[in-house]
Amino acid sequence: MSLLKLVRAPFLAATIALLGTLGAAQPALAQASAPEASSAPAAAAAPVAAPAPEVKKEVIDNPYGLEALWTQGDFVARGTLIIMIIMSMGSWYVIFTKLFEQSKILKSAKATADFWQAGTLKKGLESLEEGSAFRYMAEEGLKASEHHEGTLVENIDLHTWISMSVQRAVSNITSRLQDGLAVLATVGSTAPFVGLFGTVWGIYHALTAIGLSGNASIEKVAGPVGEALIMTAFGLAVAVPAVMGYNWLIRRNKTVMEKVNTFSGDLHNVLLAGKK
């Protein structure tokens, strides 16, 4: 009996100590979980960060640009600029109108196949487009073969008169195709020198500004020198399209005239054969 009491006493003491340890750990765990629970609503209620302010790019006005050239330039600079603008507009007008005329003749050349399939020359005229170059040549040749009167004209034989009439029609078409090309040649050859004149005038203003101010600071010469460079650029911008357009139109005119000469030669032979 005494042995049982000796064993029971340490066991009870160990049990009491274990229960005391568990009781002390529960408040600590409650205290540790409380801040975590309270921090969650705080994090959810945190204010949204304000958007970053938009950075606006600063725009600096160019005091030496085209606007300044027009507003601050004298009558010589403005007149030179206006002349180059007129030259540029004229050259582009000629380029577009000549391209339209050439395209129209090339399109009409495709219809000449039906002309040669007609039974007579008068029926063949109906297959050609009204106002086209090929119909003009056919009408002139037919008119020459039907009308050969006059005190002076009657001394020329009919074959020579028909040849002269057809060749005159071809010459008129050639002259019409070459109209305006002289404008492109003139613009292409003179526009750089007009721009160079504006350049020289701008450099003269720069030297004058240096002489009046007594110093060669960039503020005194930037405007006139910028004006000079702009004039040079304008001269090149006007001349280059004019030269390129001139060469292009000349090459296309060669193709057009080949078709015109071929048609006129065949028409001349048909008229001389007397088939109307």
C-alpha positions in Angstrom: 0.0 0.0 0.0 2.8 2.4 0.8 4.4 1.5 -2.6 1.3 2.5 -4.4 1.2 5.9 -2.7 4.8 6.4 -3.6 4.2 5.8 -7.4 0.9 7.8 -7.4 2.4 11.0 -6.0 4.9 11.6 -8.8 2.4 10.8 -11.4 -0.1 13.3 -10.1 2.6 15.9 -9.9 3.5 15.4 -13.5 -0.1 15.6 -14.6 -0.7 18.8 -12.8 2.4 20.3 -14.3 1.4 19.3 -17.9 -2.1 20.8 -17.4 -0.5 24.1 -16.2 1.7 24.3 -19.3 -1.3 23.8 -21.7 -3.3 26.5 -19.9 -0.5 29.0 -20.3 0.0 28.3 -24.0 -3.6 29.0 -25.0 -3.6 32.7 -24.1 -0.3 33.1 -25.9 -1.8 31.5 -29.1 -4.8 33.8 -28.8 -2.7 36.9 -28.5 -0.5 35.8 -31.5 -3.6 35.2 -33.8 -5.3 38.5 -32.7 -2.8 40.8 -34.5 -3.0 38.7 -37.7 -6.8 38.9 -37.7 -6.7 42.6 -37.0 -4.1 43.2 -39.7 -6.3 41.7 -42.5 -9.0 44.3 -42.3 -6.4 47.0 -42.1 -4.7 45.8 -45.2 -8.1 45.6 -47.0 -9.0 49.1 -46.0 -5.7 50.6 -47.2 -6.3 53.6 -49.5 -5.7 53.2 -53.2 -2.5 54.9 -54.4 -3.1 58.1 -56.4 -2.3 57.9 -60.1 1.0 59.4 -61.2 0.6 62.9 -62.7 0.7 63.0 -66.5 4.0 64.4 -67.8 3.3 66.8 -70.6 6.0 67.2 -73.3 7.1 70.8 -73.6 6.7 72.2 -77.0 9.2 74.8 -78.0 8.4 77.2 -80.8 11.0 77.3 -83.5 11.9 81.0 -84.1 13.8 80.1 -87.3 11.3 77.9 -89.1 9.0 78.5 -92.1 6.6 80.7 -90.1 9.5 82.9 -89.0 10.8 83.1 -92.5 7.5 84.5 -93.8 6.8 86.8 -90.9 10.3 88.1 -90.4 11.6 88.0 -93.9 11.6 91.1 -96.2 10.0 91.4 -99.6 12.9 89.8 -101.4 12.7 86.6 -99.3 8.9 86.5 -99.6 9.0 87.1 -103.3 11.6 84.4 -103.8 9.5 81.9 -101.8 6.4 82.8 -103.8 8.2 82.3 -107.1 9.4 78.8 -106.1 5.9 77.8 -104.9 4.5 78.9 -108.3 7.2 77.0 -110.1 6.4 73.9 -108.1 2.7 74.1 -108.7 3.2 74.6 -112.4 5.6 71.7 -112.8 3.2 69.3 -110.9 0.3 70.5 -113.1 2.2 69.8 -116.3 3.2 66.3 -115.0 -0.3 65.3 -114.2 -1.9 66.7 -117.3 0.7 65.1 -119.6 0.3 61.7 -117.9 -3.4 61.9 -118.4 -3.0 62.7 -122.1 -0.5 60.0 -122.7 -2.6 57.4 -120.9 -5.6 58.4 -123.0 -3.7 57.9 -126.3 -2.3 54.6 -125.1 -5.8 53.5 -124.2 -7.2 54.6 -127.6 -4.4 52.6 -129.4 -5.9 49.4 -128.2 -9.1 50.2 -130.1 -7.3 50.5 -133.4 -7.5 46.7 -133.9 -11.3 47.0 -134.5 -10.5 49.9 -137.0 -8.5 47.6 -139.3 -11.2 44.9 -139.2 -13.9 47.3 -140.7 -14.9 46.9 -144.3 -14.3 50.6 -145.2 -12.5 53.5 -143.7 -15.7 55.3 -142.9 -17.0 52.4 -140.9 -13.7 52.1 -139.2 -14.0 55.7 -137.9 -17.0 54.7 -135.9 -14.9 52.2 -133.9 -12.4 54.9 -132.8 -13.1 57.1 -129.8 -14.4 60.5 -130.4 -11.7 63.2 -130.1 -8.8 60.6 -130.0 -5.6 61.1 -131.8 -6.1 58.1 -134.0 -9.5 59.3 -135.1 -8.1 62.7 -135.8 -5.5 61.2 -138.2 -8.1 59.0 -139.9 -10.4 62.0 -140.4 -7.7 64.2 -141.8 -6.5 61.5 -144.2 -10.1 60.8 -145.4 -10.7 64.5 -145.9 -7.6 64.9 -147.9 -8.5 62.0 -150.2 -12.0 63.3 -150.8 -11.3 67.0 -151.2 -8.5 68.0 -153.5 -9.5 71.4 -154.9 -8.1 74.8 -155.2 -6.0 76.7 -157.7 -2.8 76.0 -155.8 -3.6 72.6 -154.2 -4.7 71.0 -157.4 -1.2 71.3 -158.8 -0.1 68.7 -156.2 -0.8 65.1 -157.0 -3.3 63.2 -154.8 -0.7 60.9 -153.3 1.5 63.7 -152.2 -1.5 65.6 -150.8 -2.6 62.6 -148.8 0.9 62.1 -147.4 1.2 65.8 -146.5 -2.2 65.7 -144.7 -1.4 62.6 -142.6 2.1 63.8 -141.8 0.6 67.2 -140.7 -1.8 65.4 -138.4 1.1 63.4 -136.8 3.0 66.7 -136.4 0.1 68.2 -134.6 -0.2 65.3 -132.2 3.6 65.4 -131.5 3.4 69.1 -130.8 0.5 68.5 -128.5 2.4 65.9 -126.5 5.4 68.1 -126.2 3.4 71.1 -124.8 4.4 71.9 -121.3 7.7 69.9 -121.3 9.5 73.2 -121.8 8.0 74.4 -118.5 9.5 71.3 -116.7 12.9 71.9 -118.4 12.8 75.6 -117.3 11.8 74.8 -113.7 14.4 72.0 -113.4 17.2 74.2 -114.7 16.4 77.5 -112.9 14.9 76.5 -109.6 18.3 75.7 -107.9 19.5 79.1 -108.9 16.4 80.8 -107.5 17.0 79.0 -104.3 20.6 80.0 -104.4 19.6 83.6 -104.8 17.6 83.2 -101.6 20.6 81.6 -99.9 22.9 84.5 -100.9 20.3 87.0 -99.6 20.1 85.2 -96.3 23.9 85.2 -95.9 23.9 88.9 -96.7 21.5 89.4 -93.8 23.7 87.3 -91.5 26.8 89.4 -92.3 24.8 92.6 -91.8 23.6 91.4 -88.4 27.2 90.6 -87.4 28.4 94.0 -88.5 25.6 95.9 -86.7 25.9 94.0 -83.5 29.7 93.8 -83.4 29.8 90.1 -82.4 29.2 86.9 -84.2 27.0 85.2 -81.6 24.7 82.4 -82.7 21.6 84.5 -81.8 22.6 87.1 -84.4 23.3 84.8 -87.3 21.0 81.8 -86.7 17.9 83.4 -88.3 19.5 84.7 -91.5 21.6 81.5 -92.0 18.5 79.4 -91.3 16.6 81.4 -93.9 19.4 80.8 -96.4 19.4 77.0 -95.8 15.6 76.9 -96.2 15.8 78.7 -99.5 18.4 76.2 -100.7 16.2 73.2 -99.7 13.2 74.8 -101.4 15.1 75.2 -104.6 16.2 71.5 -104.7 12.6 70.4 -103.7 11.2 72.2 -106.8 13.9 71.3 -109.3 14.2 67.5 -108.6 10.6 66.6 -109.4 10.6 68.8 -112.5 13.7 67.1 -113.9 12.5 63.6 -113.1 9.1 64.3 -114.5 10.6 65.7 -117.7 12.7 62.6 -118.3 9.8 60.3 -117.5 7.4 62.1 -119.9 10.0 62.2 -122.7 10.4 58.4 -122.4 6.6 57.8 -122.4 6.2 60.2 -125.4 8.5 57.9 -127.3 6.3 55.0 -126.7 3.2 56.9 -127.6 4.7 58.2 -130.9 5.7 54.7 -131.9 2.0 53.7 -131.9 1.0 56.9 -133.6 3.6 56.6 -136.4 2.6 52.9 -136.9 -1.0 53.8 -137.3 -0.3 56.8 -139.6 1.9 54.7 -141.9 -0.8 52.0 -142.3 -3.5 54.6 -142.8 -1.4 56.3 -145.5 -1.0 53.0 -147.4 -4.8 52.3 -147.2 -5.6 55.8 -148.5 -3.2 55.5 -151.4 -4.8 52.1 -152.3 -8.0 54.0 -152.8 -10.1 52.1 -150.2 -12.4 54.5 -148.5 
